[in-house]
């Protein structure tokens, strides 16, 4: 009897030991990724859909086997677009053992940049600030998209090439530009130096900037100030809600200017919020809009239906696609680094991201390239126009092709 009890005890001990070892190996194989998102703060009008898309992307990635068979544990926090909160959440994610972070805004990403560089933490952000593209200064900051300064230069070039020649005053005087954005926000003002430099190069007159809050609903006083200058085109640097408010008031007060905007102010909600004032709006488009027929869009749509059944497909935005694009570039970088046997921060950078040379993620995004001396992922941007009830391609502007010397020698990092 005692021998039987001892045998059963020993068998149970062996089983529990095996289970413990198996679980510890499984945990060791798990890869932790962090996320810092804005779903309640000043940019939540575009941040909510982005956060949903990021979760869906990592669920899909795990269904495909994760990183060479290693599952990903994705943990994210809302930080309400508050820089101190982002720093706190980053420290928590680091204690949790993440090997990379999916971040959000320009202010917090730039504030965290010295820390992530010191920690050697790959940080893939939804901020496309050109300040993050010079690896001599910010070697661990990345994103899939053309940067904000490239977007601004490309959008202004597209307007100058395709819209200005149709105006009655073309050839009689210089075109006039005004910039409308929230002065104190790093995202909003990130490309202002670049677009004014570009406007000067193209021969524009530049009027006084107009300070418009991200939560603005009434922009009449700023529009009246613009009317004194009589701009031909207005650059919008805010997110969709306040851009739509500005365009509505410009339409109501008969400003008569065209509108161009950075990518976070140009999405499917713009015509819904701005109504007829959105007709002819021009914006930088880093990837396809939700549901457009491009490579890998079917994967995103199916994941949305599967993982977020309570979210109506017709309310989804390009923000989901942007989230997927950032998730896919990190996934590919980790796959390459893992195959090389080095999933450390430096390994993900050197054996992953910096091995990208025209890597195609689909989703209507340009091929992605990173080098040890240049983290600008793309050399130009697709510019689209809201016209006749749909988004239509206006131009594809390749800045490196058009101004190769300035691209190589002057524009990196600003």
C-alpha positions as a Markdown table, in Angstrom:
| # | Residue | x | y | z |
|---|---|---|---|---|
| 1 | Unk | 0.0 | 0.0 | 0.0 |
| 2 | Unk | 2.8 | 2.4 | 1.0 |
| 3 | Unk | 4.7 | 1.7 | -2.2 |
| 4 | Unk | 1.6 | 2.5 | -4.3 |
| 5 | Unk | 1.1 | 5.8 | -2.5 |
| 6 | Unk | 4.7 | 6.6 | -2.9 |
| 7 | Unk | 4.6 | 5.7 | -6.6 |
| 8 | Unk | 1.5 | 7.9 | -7.1 |
| 9 | Unk | 3.1 | 10.8 | -5.2 |
| 10 | Unk | 6.3 | 10.4 | -7.2 |
| 11 | Unk | 4.3 | 10.4 | -10.5 |
| 12 | Unk | 2.4 | 13.5 | -9.4 |
| 13 | Unk | 5.7 | 15.2 | -8.4 |
| 14 | Unk | 7.1 | 14.4 | -11.8 |
| 15 | Unk | 4.0 | 15.7 | -13.6 |
| 16 | Unk | 4.0 | 19.0 | -11.7 |
| 17 | Unk | 7.7 | 19.4 | -12.2 |
| 18 | Unk | 7.3 | 18.9 | -16.0 |
| 19 | Unk | 4.4 | 21.3 | -16.0 |
| 20 | Unk | 6.4 | 24.0 | -14.1 |
| 21 | Unk | 9.3 | 23.6 | -16.5 |
| 22 | Unk | 7.0 | 23.7 | -19.5 |
| 23 | Unk | 5.3 | 26.9 | -18.2 |
| 24 | Unk | 8.6 | 28.5 | -17.4 |
| 25 | Unk | 9.9 | 27.7 | -21.0 |
| 26 | Unk | 6.7 | 29.1 | -22.4 |
| 27 | Unk | 7.0 | 32.3 | -20.4 |
| 28 | Unk | 10.6 | 32.6 | -21.4 |
| 29 | Unk | 9.6 | 32.2 | -25.1 |
| 30 | Unk | 6.9 | 35.0 | -24.8 |
| 31 | Unk | 7.8 | 38.4 | -26.2 |
| 32 | Unk | 6.5 | 41.4 | -24.4 |
| 33 | Unk | 5.6 | 44.5 | -26.3 |
| 34 | Unk | 4.3 | 47.7 | -24.7 |
| 35 | Unk | 1.9 | 50.4 | -25.9 |
| 36 | Unk | 1.3 | 54.0 | -24.9 |
| 37 | Unk | -2.0 | 55.3 | -26.5 |
| 38 | Unk | -4.3 | 58.3 | -26.3 |
| 39 | Unk | -8.0 | 57.2 | -26.0 |
| 40 | Unk | -9.2 | 60.0 | -23.6 |
| 41 | Unk | -7.0 | 63.0 | -24.2 |
| 42 | Unk | -6.6 | 65.9 | -26.7 |
| 43 | Unk | -5.9 | 63.6 | -29.7 |
| 44 | Unk | -8.4 | 60.9 | -28.8 |
| 45 | Unk | -10.5 | 61.8 | -31.9 |
| 46 | Unk | -7.8 | 60.0 | -33.9 |
| 47 | Unk | -6.3 | 57.9 | -31.1 |
| 48 | Unk | -9.2 | 55.6 | -30.2 |
| 49 | Unk | -9.3 | 53.9 | -33.6 |
| 50 | Unk | -5.5 | 53.6 | -33.7 |
| 51 | Unk | -5.5 | 51.8 | -30.3 |
| 52 | Unk | -8.2 | 49.4 | -31.5 |
| 53 | Unk | -6.2 | 48.7 | -34.7 |
| 54 | Unk | -3.0 | 48.0 | -32.7 |
| 55 | Unk | -4.7 | 45.4 | -30.5 |
| 56 | Unk | -6.2 | 43.7 | -33.6 |
| 57 | Unk | -2.9 | 43.6 | -35.3 |
| 58 | Unk | -1.1 | 41.9 | -32.5 |
| 59 | Unk | -3.9 | 39.4 | -32.1 |
| 60 | Unk | -3.6 | 38.6 | -35.8 |
| 61 | Unk | 0.2 | 38.3 | -35.5 |
| 62 | Unk | -0.2 | 35.8 | -32.7 |
| 63 | Unk | -2.5 | 33.7 | -34.8 |
| 64 | Unk | 0.2 | 33.6 | -37.4 |
| 65 | Unk | 2.6 | 32.2 | -34.9 |
| 66 | Unk | 4.0 | 35.4 | -33.4 |
| 67 | Unk | 7.7 | 35.8 | -33.9 |
| 68 | Unk | 9.0 | 32.5 | -35.3 |
| 69 | Unk | 6.7 | 30.6 | -33.0 |
| 70 | Unk | 7.1 | 32.9 | -30.0 |
| 71 | Unk | 3.8 | 34.5 | -28.9 |
| 72 | Unk | 3.6 | 38.3 | -28.2 |
| 73 | Unk | 2.1 | 39.7 | -25.1 |
| 74 | Unk | 1.0 | 43.2 | -25.9 |
| 75 | Unk | 0.2 | 45.4 | -22.9 |
| 76 | Unk | -0.9 | 49.0 | -23.5 |
| 77 | Unk | -2.0 | 52.0 | -21.4 |
| 78 | Unk | -3.9 | 55.1 | -22.1 |
| 79 | Unk | -2.0 | 58.2 | -21.0 |
| 80 | Unk | -4.5 | 60.9 | -21.9 |
| 81 | Unk | -2.0 | 62.8 | -24.0 |
| 82 | Unk | -0.2 | 63.9 | -20.9 |
| 83 | Unk | 3.6 | 63.8 | -21.2 |
| 84 | Unk | 4.3 | 63.1 | -17.5 |
| 85 | Unk | 1.9 | 60.2 | -17.6 |
| 86 | Unk | 3.6 | 58.8 | -20.7 |
| 87 | Unk | 6.9 | 58.8 | -18.9 |
| 88 | Unk | 5.3 | 57.0 | -16.0 |
| 89 | Unk | 3.7 | 54.4 | -18.3 |
| 90 | Unk | 7.0 | 53.9 | -20.1 |
| 91 | Unk | 8.8 | 53.1 | -16.9 |
| 92 | Unk | 6.1 | 50.6 | -15.9 |
| 93 | Unk | 6.4 | 48.9 | -19.3 |
| 94 | Unk | 10.1 | 48.7 | -18.9 |
| 95 | Unk | 9.7 | 47.0 | -15.5 |
| 96 | Unk | 7.4 | 44.6 | -17.2 |
| 97 | Unk | 10.2 | 43.5 | -19.5 |
| 98 | Unk | 9.0 | 44.8 | -22.9 |
| 99 | Unk | 11.6 | 44.6 | -25.7 |
| 100 | Unk | 9.9 | 47.4 | -27.8 |
| 101 | Unk | 7.2 | 50.0 | -27.4 |
| 102 | Unk | 4.4 | 51.2 | -29.7 |
| 103 | Unk | 4.1 | 54.9 | -28.8 |
| 104 | Unk | 1.8 | 57.8 | -29.7 |
| 105 | Unk | 2.3 | 61.6 | -29.6 |
| 106 | Unk | 5.1 | 63.9 | -30.6 |
| 107 | Unk | 5.5 | 65.7 | -27.3 |
| 108 | Unk | 5.8 | 62.5 | -25.3 |
| 109 | Unk | 7.8 | 60.6 | -27.9 |
| 110 | Unk | 10.3 | 63.4 | -28.2 |
| 111 | Unk | 10.5 | 63.8 | -24.4 |
| 112 | Unk | 11.1 | 60.1 | -24.0 |
| 113 | Unk | 13.7 | 59.9 | -26.8 |
| 114 | Unk | 16.8 | 60.4 | -24.6 |
| 115 | Unk | 15.5 | 57.7 | -22.3 |
| 116 | Unk | 14.7 | 55.1 | -24.9 |
| 117 | Unk | 18.1 | 55.8 | -26.5 |
| 118 | Unk | 19.8 | 55.2 | -23.2 |
| 119 | Unk | 17.7 | 52.0 | -22.6 |
| 120 | Unk | 18.3 | 50.9 | -26.2 |
| 121 | Unk | 14.5 | 50.4 | -26.5 |
| 122 | Unk | 13.1 | 50.3 | -30.1 |
| 123 | Unk | 10.2 | 52.9 | -30.0 |
| 124 | Unk | 7.8 | 52.8 | -32.9 |
| 125 | Unk | 5.6 | 55.9 | -32.6 |
| 126 | Unk | 2.5 | 57.3 | -34.2 |
| 127 | Unk | 4.4 | 60.6 | -34.2 |
| 128 | Unk | 6.1 | 61.0 | -37.5 |
| 129 | Unk | 8.0 | 64.1 | -36.4 |
| 130 | Unk | 11.1 | 64.7 | -38.6 |
| 131 | Unk | 13.0 | 65.5 | -35.4 |
| 132 | Unk | 13.0 | 61.7 | -34.8 |
| 133 | Unk | 14.5 | 60.7 | -38.1 |
| 134 | Unk | 18.2 | 61.5 | -37.6 |
| 135 | Unk | 19.8 | 58.4 | -36.0 |
| 136 | Unk | 22.8 | 60.4 | -34.9 |
| 137 | Unk | 20.4 | 62.0 | -32.4 |
| 138 | Unk | 17.5 | 59.6 | -32.0 |
| 139 | Unk | 18.8 | 56.1 | -33.0 |
| 140 | Unk | 15.9 | 54.1 | -31.4 |
| 141 | Unk | 12.9 | 56.1 | -32.7 |
| 142 | Unk | 11.1 | 54.7 | -35.8 |
| 143 | Unk | 7.8 | 54.8 | -37.7 |
| 144 | Unk | 6.6 | 53.4 | -41.0 |
| 145 | Unk | 5.3 | 56.7 | -42.5 |
| 146 | Unk | 6.8 | 59.6 | -44.3 |
| 147 | Unk | 7.6 | 62.2 | -41.7 |
| 148 | Unk | 5.5 | 65.3 | -41.0 |
| 149 | Unk | 7.9 | 67.7 | -42.7 |
| 150 | Unk | 8.0 | 65.5 | -45.8 |
| 151 | Unk | 4.2 | 65.4 | -45.7 |
| 152 | Unk | 4.0 | 69.2 | -45.5 |
| 153 | Unk | 6.5 | 69.8 | -48.3 |
| 154 | Unk | 4.7 | 67.2 | -50.4 |
| 155 | Unk | 1.2 | 68.6 | -49.8 |
| 156 | Unk | 2.3 | 72.1 | -50.6 |
| 157 | Unk | 4.1 | 70.9 | -53.7 |
| 158 | Unk | 1.0 | 69.1 | -54.9 |
| 159 | Unk | -1.1 | 72.2 | -54.4 |
| 160 | Unk | 1.4 | 74.4 | -56.2 |
| 161 | Unk | 1.7 | 72.0 | -59.1 |
| 162 | Unk | -2.0 | 71.1 | -59.6 |
| 163 | Unk | -4.2 | 73.7 | -58.0 |
| 164 | Unk | -2.4 | 77.1 | -58.2 |
| 165 | Unk | -2.2 | 77.0 | -62.1 |
| 166 | Unk | -6.0 | 76.8 | -62.1 |
| 167 | Unk | -6.5 | 80.0 | -60.1 |
| 168 | Unk | -7.4 | 83.4 | -61.8 |
| 169 | Unk | -4.3 | 85.1 | -60.3 |
| 170 | Unk | -1.8 | 82.5 | -61.5 |
| 171 | Unk | 1.1 | 84.2 | -63.2 |
| 172 | Unk | 0.0 | 87.6 | -61.9 |
| 173 | Unk | 1.3 | 87.4 | -58.3 |
| 174 | Unk | 2.8 | 85.1 | -55.7 |
| 175 | Unk | 0.6 | 82.5 | -54.1 |
| 176 | Unk | -0.2 | 83.2 | -50.4 |
| 177 | Unk | 0.0 | 80.6 | -47.5 |
| 178 | Unk | -1.2 | 80.7 | -43.9 |
| 179 | Unk | -0.6 | 78.1 | -41.3 |
| 180 | Unk | -3.3 | 77.1 | -38.8 |
| 181 | Unk | -2.4 | 75.0 | -35.8 |
| 182 | Unk | -2.1 | 74.9 | -32.0 |
| 183 | Unk | 1.1 | 76.8 | -31.3 |
| 184 | Unk | 2.2 | 75.0 | -28.1 |
| 185 | Unk | 1.7 | 71.4 | -29.2 |
| 186 | Unk | 4.8 | 69.6 | -30.5 |
| 187 | Unk | 2.8 | 67.6 | -33.1 |
| 188 | Unk | 1.1 | 70.6 | -34.5 |
| 189 | Unk | 4.2 | 72.8 | -34.9 |
| 190 | Unk | 6.6 | 70.0 | -35.8 |
| 191 | Unk | 6.6 | 70.7 | -39.6 |
| 192 | Unk | 6.1 | 74.5 | -39.6 |
| 193 | Unk | 9.7 | 75.4 | -40.1 |
| 194 | Unk | 9.8 | 72.9 | -43.1 |
| 195 | Unk | 6.6 | 74.1 | -44.8 |
| 196 | Unk | 7.7 | 77.7 | -44.5 |
| 197 | Unk | 11.1 | 76.9 | -45.9 |
| 198 | Unk | 9.4 | 75.1 | -48.8 |
| 199 | Unk | 7.0 | 77.9 | -49.4 |
| 200 | Unk | 9.8 | 80.4 | -49.6 |
| 201 | Unk | 11.6 | 78.1 | -52.0 |
| 202 | Unk | 8.5 | 77.9 | -54.2 |
| 203 | Unk | 8.0 | 81.6 | -54.1 |
| 204 | Unk | 5.0 | 82.0 | -51.7 |
| 205 | Unk | 4.1 | 85.0 | -49.6 |
| 206 | Unk | 3.5 | 83.8 | -46.0 |
| 207 | Unk | 0.9 | 85.3 | -43.7 |
| 208 | Unk | 0.7 | 85.3 | -39.9 |
| 209 | Unk | 0.2 | 81.9 | -38.3 |
| 210 | Unk | -3.2 | 81.3 | -36.6 |
| 211 | Unk | -3.4 | 79.6 | -33.2 |
| 212 | Unk | -6.2 | 77.1 | -33.1 |
| 213 | Unk | -6.7 | 74.8 | -30.1 |
| 214 | Unk | -7.1 | 71.0 | -30.7 |
| 215 | Unk | -10.5 | 71.2 | -29.0 |
| 216 | Unk | -11.6 | 74.3 | -30.9 |
| 217 | Unk | -15.2 | 74.5 | -32.1 |
| 218 | Unk | -15.4 | 78.2 | -33.0 |
| 219 | Unk | -12.6 | 79.5 | -35.1 |
| 220 | Unk | -14.3 | 82.7 | -36.5 |
| 221 | Unk | -11.8 | 85.1 | -35.1 |
| 222 | Unk | -8.8 | 83.3 | -36.7 |
| 223 | Unk | -10.7 | 83.1 | -40.0 |
| 224 | Unk | -11.3 | 86.9 | -39.9 |
| 225 | Unk | -7.6 | 87.4 | -39.3 |
| 226 | Unk | -6.8 | 85.2 | -42.3 |
| 227 | Unk | -9.2 | 87.2 | -44.5 |
| 228 | Unk | -7.0 | 90.3 | -44.0 |
| 229 | Unk | -4.2 | 88.5 | -45.7 |
| 230 | Unk | -6.4 | 86.7 | -48.2 |
| 231 | Unk | -4.5 | 83.4 | -48.4 |
| 232 | Unk | -4.8 | 81.1 | -51.4 |
| 233 | Unk | -4.1 | 78.0 | -49.3 |
| 234 | Unk | -4.2 | 77.2 | -45.6 |
| 235 | Unk | -2.0 | 74.5 | -44.0 |
| 236 | Unk | -3.8 | 72.7 | -41.1 |
| 237 | Unk | -1.6 | 71.1 | -38.5 |
| 238 | Unk | -4.2 | 69.9 | -36.0 |
| 239 | Unk | -6.2 | 66.7 | -35.7 |
| 240 | Unk | -9.5 | 66.1 | -37.5 |
| 241 | Unk | -12.0 | 67.6 | -35.1 |
| 242 | Unk | -10.5 | 71.1 | -34.9 |
| 243 | Unk | -9.5 | 71.0 | -38.6 |
| 244 | Unk | -13.2 | 70.4 | -39.5 |
| 245 | Unk | -14.3 | 73.2 | -37.3 |
| 246 | Unk | -11.8 | 75.6 | -38.9 |
| 247 | Unk | -12.9 | 74.6 | -42.4 |
| 248 | Unk | -16.6 | 75.0 | -41.5 |
| 249 | Unk | -16.0 | 78.6 | -40.3 |
| 250 | Unk | -13.8 | 79.3 | -43.3 |
| 251 | Unk | -16.6 | 78.2 | -45.6 |
| 252 | Unk | -19.2 | 80.1 | -43.7 |
| 253 | Unk | -17.1 | 83.3 | -43.7 |
| 254 | Unk | -16.2 | 82.9 | -47.4 |
| 255 | Unk | -12.5 | 82.8 | -46.9 |
| 256 | Unk | -12.1 | 81.4 | -50.4 |
| 257 | Unk | -8.8 | 79.5 | -49.7 |
| 258 | Unk | -8.0 | 75.9 | -50.4 |
| 259 | Unk | -7.1 | 73.7 | -47.5 |
| 260 | Unk | -4.1 | 71.3 | -47.2 |
| 261 | Unk | -3.4 | 69.3 | -44.0 |
| 262 | Unk | -1.1 | 66.8 | -42.2 |
| 263 | Unk | -2.3 | 63.2 | -42.1 |
| 264 | Unk | -3.8 | 63.4 | -38.6 |
| 265 | Unk | -6.3 | 66.0 | -39.8 |
| 266 | Unk | -7.3 | 64.1 | -42.9 |
| 267 | Unk | -9.5 | 61.1 | -42.5 |
| 268 | Unk | -12.9 | 59.6 | -43.1 |
| 269 | Unk | -14.4 | 61.8 | -40.3 |
| 270 | Unk | -13.4 | 65.0 | -42.0 |
| 271 | Unk | -16.2 | 65.1 | -44.5 |
| 272 | Unk | -18.6 | 63.8 | -41.9 |
| 273 | Unk | -17.7 | 66.7 | -39.6 |
| 274 | Unk | -17.0 | 69.5 | -42.1 |
| 275 | Unk | -19.8 | 68.7 | -44.5 |
| 276 | Unk | -19.7 | 70.6 | -47.8 |
| 277 | Unk | -16.8 | 72.6 | -46.5 |
| 278 | Unk | -14.6 | 69.5 | -47.0 |
| 279 | Unk | -15.0 | 69.5 | -50.7 |
| 280 | Unk | -11.6 | 69.9 | -52.3 |
| 281 | Unk | -9.7 | 69.3 | -49.0 |
| 282 | Unk | -6.2 | 68.0 | -49.7 |
| 283 | Unk | -4.2 | 65.9 | -47.3 |
| 284 | Unk | -1.1 | 63.8 | -46.8 |
| 285 | Unk | -1.9 | 60.1 | -46.8 |
| 286 | Unk | 0.7 | 57.8 | -45.4 |
| 287 | Unk | -1.3 | 54.7 | -46.2 |
| 288 | Unk | -4.7 | 53.6 | -47.6 |
| 289 | Unk | -8.0 | 54.6 | -46.1 |
| 290 | Unk | -9.9 | 51.9 | -44.3 |
| 291 | Unk | -11.4 | 49.4 | -46.8 |
| 292 | Unk | -9.6 | 50.7 | -49.9 |
| 293 | Unk | -8.6 | 47.8 | -52.2 |
| 294 | Unk | -4.9 | 47.5 | -51.6 |
| 295 | Unk | -2.6 | 44.7 | -50.6 |
| 296 | Unk | -3.3 | 43.2 | -47.1 |
| 297 | Unk | -6.5 | 45.3 | -46.6 |
| 298 | Unk | -8.5 | 42.0 | -46.6 |
| 299 | Unk | -6.5 | 40.9 | -43.5 |
| 300 | Unk | -7.3 | 44.1 | -41.6 |
| 301 | Unk | -11.0 | 44.0 | -42.5 |
| 302 | Unk | -11.3 | 40.3 | -41.4 |
| 303 | Unk | -9.4 | 41.0 | -38.1 |
| 304 | Unk | -11.7 | 43.9 | -37.4 |
| 305 | Unk | -14.8 | 41.8 | -37.8 |
| 306 | Unk | -13.3 | 39.0 | -35.8 |
| 307 | Unk | -11.6 | 40.8 | -32.9 |
| 308 | Unk | -13.8 | 43.9 | -32.6 |
| 309 | Unk | -17.3 | 42.7 | -33.5 |
| 310 | Unk | -18.9 | 45.5 | -31.5 |
| 311 | Unk | -17.2 | 48.3 | -33.5 |
| 312 | Unk | -19.1 | 49.2 | -36.7 |
| 313 | Unk | -17.0 | 48.7 | -39.8 |
| 314 | Unk | -18.4 | 51.9 | -41.4 |
| 315 | Unk | -17.0 | 54.0 | -38.5 |
| 316 | Unk | -13.5 | 52.7 | -38.9 |
| 317 | Unk | -10.7 | 55.1 | -40.0 |
| 318 | Unk | -7.4 | 55.2 | -41.7 |
| 319 | Unk | -6.0 | 55.3 | -38.1 |
| 320 | Unk | -6.5 | 51.6 | -37.9 |
| 321 | Unk | -4.4 | 51.1 | -41.0 |
| 322 | Unk | -1.7 | 53.3 | -39.6 |
| 323 | Unk | -1.6 | 51.2 | -36.4 |
| 324 | Unk | -1.4 | 48.0 | -38.5 |
| 325 | Unk | 1.5 | 49.5 | -40.5 |
| 326 | Unk | 3.5 | 50.3 | -37.4 |
| 327 | Unk | 2.7 | 46.8 | -35.9 |
| 328 | Unk | 3.8 | 45.1 | -39.2 |
| 329 | Unk | 7.2 | 46.9 | -39.4 |
| 330 | Unk | 8.0 | 46.0 | -35.8 |
| 331 | Unk | 6.9 | 42.4 | -36.4 |
| 332 | Unk | 9.1 | 42.0 | -39.4 |
| 333 | Unk | 12.0 | 43.6 | -37.6 |
| 334 | Unk | 11.6 | 41.1 | -34.7 |
| 335 | Unk | 11.3 | 38.2 | -37.0 |
| 336 | Unk | 14.6 | 39.1 | -38.7 |
| 337 | Unk | 16.3 | 39.8 | -35.4 |
| 338 | Unk | 15.1 | 36.5 | -33.9 |
| 339 | Unk | 16.3 | 34.5 | -36.9 |
| 340 | Unk | 19.7 | 36.2 | -36.3 |
| 341 | Unk | 19.5 | 35.1 | -32.7 |
| 342 | Unk | 19.3 | 38.5 | -31.1 |
| 343 | Unk | 16.0 | 39.9 | -29.8 |
| 344 | Unk | 17.7 | 42.6 | -27.7 |
| 345 | Unk | 17.1 | 46.3 | -28.5 |
| 346 | Unk | 20.3 | 46.6 | -30.5 |
| 347 | Unk | 19.6 | 43.4 | -32.3 |
| 348 | Unk | 16.1 | 44.4 | -33.3 |
| 349 | Unk | 17.5 | 47.7 | -34.6 |
| 350 | Unk | 20.6 | 46.4 | -36.4 |
| 351 | Unk | 19.5 | 43.0 | -37.6 |
| 352 | Unk | 15.8 | 44.0 | -38.0 |
| 353 | Unk | 14.9 | 47.6 | -38.9 |
| 354 | Unk | 18.2 | 48.6 | -40.5 |
| 355 | Unk | 18.0 | 45.6 | -42.8 |
| 356 | Unk | 14.9 | 47.1 | -44.4 |
| 357 | Unk | 15.6 | 48.2 | -48.0 |
| 358 | Unk | 12.3 | 48.9 | -49.7 |
| 359 | Unk | 10.3 | 46.5 | -47.4 |
| 360 | Unk | 6.7 | 46.3 | -48.6 |
| 361 | Unk | 4.1 | 46.1 | -45.9 |
| 362 | Unk | 1.2 | 46.7 | -48.3 |
| 363 | Unk | -1.8 | 48.7 | -46.9 |
| 364 | Unk | -1.1 | 51.4 | -49.5 |
| 365 | Unk | 2.1 | 52.5 | -47.7 |
| 366 | Unk | 5.3 | 53.3 | -49.5 |
| 367 | Unk | 8.2 | 50.7 | -49.3 |
| 368 | Unk | 10.1 | 51.2 | -46.0 |
| 369 | Unk | 13.9 | 51.8 | -45.8 |
| 370 | Unk | 16.1 | 52.5 | -42.8 |
| 371 | Unk | 19.8 | 53.0 | -42.8 |
| 372 | Unk | 22.3 | 53.7 | -40.0 |
| 373 | Unk | 22.4 | 57.3 | -41.1 |
| 374 | Unk | 18.8 | 58.0 | -42.1 |
| 375 | Unk | 15.6 | 56.9 | -40.4 |
| 376 | Unk | 13.2 | 58.6 | -42.9 |
| 377 | Unk | 11.2 | 55.6 | -44.0 |
| 378 | Unk | 10.0 | 57.1 | -47.3 |
| 379 | Unk | 11.2 | 59.9 | -49.7 |
| 380 | Unk | 7.8 | 61.3 | -50.5 |
| 381 | Unk | 4.1 | 61.0 | -49.8 |
| 382 | Unk | 0.8 | 60.3 | -51.6 |
| 383 | Unk | -1.4 | 63.4 | -51.6 |
| 384 | Unk | -5.2 | 62.8 | -51.9 |
| 385 | Unk | -8.2 | 65.1 | -52.3 |
| 386 | Unk | -11.8 | 64.7 | -51.0 |
| 387 | Unk | -13.7 | 65.3 | -54.2 |
| 388 | Unk | -17.2 | 64.3 | -55.3 |
| 389 | Unk | -17.8 | 62.2 | -52.2 |
| 390 | Unk | -14.7 | 60.2 | -52.2 |
| 391 | Unk | -10.9 | 60.3 | -51.6 |
| 392 | Unk | -9.0 | 60.6 | -54.8 |
| 393 | Unk | -5.3 | 60.6 | -55.7 |
| 394 | Unk | -4.1 | 64.1 | -56.5 |
| 395 | Unk | -0.3 | 63.4 | -56.7 |
| 396 | Unk | 2.6 | 61.3 | -55.6 |
| 397 | Unk | 5.4 | 63.6 | -54.6 |
| 398 | Unk | 8.9 | 62.2 | -54.3 |
| 399 | Unk | 11.0 | 64.9 | -52.6 |
| 400 | Unk | 14.3 | 63.0 | -53.0 |
| 401 | Unk | 13.7 | 62.6 | -56.8 |
| 402 | Unk | 12.7 | 66.2 | -57.2 |
| 403 | Unk | 15.2 | 67.9 | -54.9 |
| 404 | Unk | 17.9 | 65.3 | -54.4 |
| 405 | Unk | 20.6 | 67.5 | -53.0 |
| 406 | Unk | 18.4 | 69.2 | -50.5 |
| 407 | Unk | 17.0 | 65.8 | -49.4 |
| 408 | Unk | 20.5 | 64.3 | -48.9 |
| 409 | Unk | 22.2 | 67.4 | -47.4 |
| 410 | Unk | 19.7 | 69.7 | -45.8 |
| 411 | Unk | 16.3 | 68.3 | -44.8 |
| 412 | Unk | 17.2 | 65.4 | -42.5 |
| 413 | Unk | 15.9 | 65.8 | -38.9 |
| 414 | Unk | 13.8 | 69.0 | -39.3 |
